[in-house]
Amino acid sequence: MLVSAKEMLLKAKEGKYAVGQFNINNLEWTKAILNTAQACQSPVILGVSEGAAKYMTGYGTVVGMVNGMLKSLNITVPVALHLDHGEYTGALACIEAGFSSVMFDGSHYPIDENIEKTKEIIRKAAEKGVSVEAEVGAIGGEEDGVVGGGEKADPAECAKIAALGIDMLAAGIGNIHGTYPPNWPGLDFDVLAKVQEVSGGIPLVLHGGTGIPAEMIQKAISLGVSKINVNTECQLAFAAATRKYIEAGLDLKGKGYDPRKLLKPGYEAMMDTVKEKMELFGSVGKA
Ligand code: 13P
């Protein structure tokens, strides 16, 4: 059964580790992440962007697929199904459809409008025990059409949003979706420390987990980050392994064109990536 992200993140915050949010795109992604979480005895959050949900034909399909897999794969570790960077209407739709967690990304609204809309989402989510993530200070880069300027969060605004009763807060601290440019100055730990100070102890979320060096990840966790989002790194691992299979001509040998064979190396590469991240985040054995 799906669970909200609230308890697993409070536990992570207390235990000084982070739970990974891994974005899903289809059946292979979902199966790779769930099987790895179970093997690692780690809690996990499946992230779904609005674009990925549309690709999978809708929120209802995603809920049905994930619930079906939890049962058929005998998954016993805590799993949350979380809308990533939701718009207001998308967040409400996911609460209705059976997601156990939603992010309402109101970072592109003026702060007062972000607050009003976040409050409404919190009210609707509470009726169904769904956890809520809010965002202040847009994450840089582009993910599924959501483009952020990469600004750093204003701690005073973070304090206002945190006080509304959200379960987790994403604050921009120089992090970027996708790969980091070679001249990236790194995460701004001064801003992170201030955000942590004013946000009443709620778990903080680090987006753009792909390519952040291990020491920065560890420092971020020590400063209150309890959820780290990873998307691009799984995509790169999947693509590289698939490329290798095809370049080796394996799809032309026997029934190597069978999608179940063709997608296997990518599936296995994703499992390795997810395991590596769970080890780095310290969530292995914490289920
Ligand atoms: P990356 O694609 O950079 O790993 O970011 C993922 C993310 O933050 C999802 O919201």
Residues whose N, C-alpha, C, O or C-beta is under 5 A from the ligand:
A	BS01	13P	D84 I176 H177 G178 H207 G208 G209 T210 N229 V230 N231 T232 E233
